[in-house]
Amino acid sequence: MVLLILAATLWLGATLRFPLQSLWLLLLWVPVQGWFQLNVFSDSSATVLIYEFMIVGLYLVFAFHAWRSPQEFGPPRVMWFAVPIVVWALLLTQRSVALNGSLLTLVGLRTYLFPLPLVWIGYRAFTSRRQVENVGWLVMLQLVVIAGVAALQFAGV
C-alpha cells in the first residue's frame, strides 16, 4: 500500500511538473499495456487500473494548468461537441438503473464519459510538428519491438 501511495505521489508530481511529457508517456504505455497484462500481472484489472490512474492524474493536472493558463491548457471549442453525449448518457441513467442496476450503470457511465476529456488533453498534447514526429517515432519503434517479442513468444522461444 505504501508503494502504491508513493507511486501515485511520484506520478502526480511528475505530471504536474511535465504535463505534456506525462501524456506522451501515457501514449507509450497504451501499446505495451496488453503485454504487461498477459505476461507480468495475473490479473488484467491491474494494467487497466494503471492506465486509468495515469489518465486521472493527467485530468487533474491539466485542469489545474487550465485554471492557471487557459490559453495554453484550456479545453478547445471542439469539446462542446461532447455535451450531447454527456446529456444523452445522463438521460439514460435512470432507465439503466431500473433495468440493469446501479453497478452496471456506473460501469456504462465510466465507459462513455471517462474518455471524453482525452479529446481536450489530446488537443493540447503537442505544440509543434517536431513533438508529434518524435513521439510518433518512439511509438513506431516500440511497435517493432512489441511485434518481435510477440513473434518470439508465439514461436515458443
N, C-alpha and C positions, 0 to 999 in steps of 0.2 A: 504494500500500500504506500509506503514511504517512497519507494522508487517511482511509482505512478505519479504521486504528487510532485516529486522532483522533476520528472519528465514533463509534466504539464506546465510547471512553472518555467522551465527552460524554453519550452516551445512558445509560450505566450511572450516571454521576454525577447526571444529571437524574432518573433513575428512583429512585435511592437517596434523593434529597432530596424528590422529589414522586411517590411511587408511584401514588397514585390518579389524578393528572393525567396521568401517563405511560400508564396504562391507558386513560384517556379518549382520549388521542392515538392509541393503537392502534385504538380503536373508530372514530375518524375516518379512519384510514388505510385500513381494510378496504374501504369503498365506492369509494375512488379508486384503489385498487391496480390494478384492471383497466385504467383509463385510462392510468396510467403504463406498464403492461405493453405496451399497444398503441402508445402514442404517443411515449414517451420512450426506453425501453430496447428494443433489438432482440432481446433475449433474455428470455423470460418468467421464467427462473430468477432473474434479478436482483431482481424485485419479491417473489418468494416468499422469497428469502434475506433481504431487508429485513424482511419480516413475521416470519419465523422468528427472526431476530436480536432483534427487538423483544420477541418472546414469551420467548425465553431470558433476556433481561435482566430482564423482569418476574418470571419464575420465581425467578431468583437473588435479586432484591431482596425479593420477598415472602417467600421462605424466610428471608432474613436478618431481616426485620422480624418474622416469625412466631416466630423463635427468641428475639428480644428482647421481644416483646409478644404472647404467644399469644392473649390475649383479643380483641385488636383485629384481628390479622392471621392468626391461626391457621386451619388448614383447618376447615371446618364438618363436622358429623357426616354430612352427605349424601355426603361423599367416600368413606365406607365402601361405598357402592353401586358404586363403581368397582373395588373389589377383585375381584369375579368377572370383570370384563372383563380386568383385568391377568392374573389367573391363567389365563383362557381363552387369551389371546394367548401367554403364555409356554409353556403346554402344547402349543400348536400349532407352536411354533418348531422343534422337532426334525424334525417331519414336513415342515414347509415348507422347511427347508434341504435335506432329501433330495429333495424334488420340484422346487423352484424355484431353489435355490442361495442362498448367504448374502446376496448383494447385494439380491435381491428380497425376501428375508425381512426384512432390516433396513428396507427401504422400507415393508413392511407393518407392522412394529412401530412405526415412526415415525408411520404413518398412524393406527393405533389408539391408541397410548399418548401421543404428544406432546400432543394437545389436552386430555387429561383434567385436568391441573391448572388449565385455564381455568375449570372449574367452581368450584374453590376461589377463584381470583382474581376471577371474576365475582361470586361471593357477597359478597366484601369490597369490591367496586368502588365502591359508593355507600353513604354513611352517612345520607343524608336524601333525602326525596322531591324536594326542590329541586334536588339534584345530578342526579337522574335526568331531571328536566324540562329543565334547562339543556343537558345533553349530548344529550338527545332532540331539542331544538330545533336544535342545531348539526347533528346528523345529518340532520334533515329539510331544513334549508336547503341543506346540502351536496348532498343528493339532487336538489333542484330545479336547482341549478347543473349537476350532472352530466347530468341529463336534457336541459337546454338545450344543453350542449356536444355531447352525443351527437346531438341532433336537427340541430344545425348541421353536424356532420361528415357525418351521413347525407345531408343535403341538398346537400352538396358546397360549402358556403360557405367 
